[in-house]
């Protein structure tokens, strides 16, 4: 049976370390849904995992894209908008 573990809580309460322990125990990756950790260039106020923590377990959606990257709007192929 497959399971999904979701850890919720405010910044700085130890979610990262607990998620690492759970992922190591079950041999699973970590998929972040933090709206700020997603961006490489937005490190302030996110308590993002350290490089050492990132090396312990495969992480997805952490420092995944640049805030300045152009995004497509919808499926209709409208001109890209720039997020600033």
Phi, psi and omega in degrees: 000133177274144179232155176235123178255127179241125177252126180235149176162169180289167179298138172083020181255001176105015179298322183297310181296318178296319180296324177295316180297317179295314181297319179294321180296318184262359180065040184241161176277173174248129177246112182276141174241020178288124185294342180257327179294343177301327187264134179295324188259030178224061186279343186285132175077015183251343185051045181297153178300145177287164176303324179294318178293320179297329181285338182289323185217145177296127178247142174240145175069025173247126184051046188276324182212165180273141179298326182281353184296140178290141180243144174279143179258108176072186184268351187276004178072030177298159180304143180295149174250153180259127176271124180239000000 
